[in-house]
Amino acid sequence: MVLGEDIRTRRIRLQQKKDAAELKSRPSALDCREFHGVDETPPWVYEARREMNRAASSPDASASAENDVALWIERLVIENVTGRFFLGTGIEHFPWLDCQVRESGWAAQVVRVLGADLMFVSHDRKTFISFYEEEYETLFFRATRPNQA
């Protein structure tokens, strides 16, 4: 039924809009600006993510569960995508949130809200980093925009 599907789609989108607004207001150590859609993200980012998800891919770094994973994430984000970045939200209609670091401790807030499976794209869209939480460790992957002829 097309009408029922349309209502369902609108309800899902409305719920995602509420979830997105809550996410945007939660991490006080970040200046959360506006959401960006899939169409605003370069295709190479999604290709890199698919490569990172392969079982044979090797992480660029890893941290055991005993370490302060949020602090480790914060350090790697600052080193790789600087102070302003796009944070992957996991929300279909609001997939990327434009953020800028206000103060240290922001990663712990983000991990509390989203968990340790995180994605970041640099504001210039040249670097993509991703974290995957495994049973006993968190994995870090980094990709850069391929050279364009």
ABEGO torsion letter per residue (X at the ends): XAAAAAAAAAAAAAAAAAAAAAAAAABAABBBBBBBBAAABBAAAAAAAAAAABAABBBABBBBAABBAAAAAAAAAAAAAEABBBBBAGBAABABBBBBBABBGAAAAAAAAAEABBBBBBAAGABBBBBBBBAABBBBBBBBBBBBX
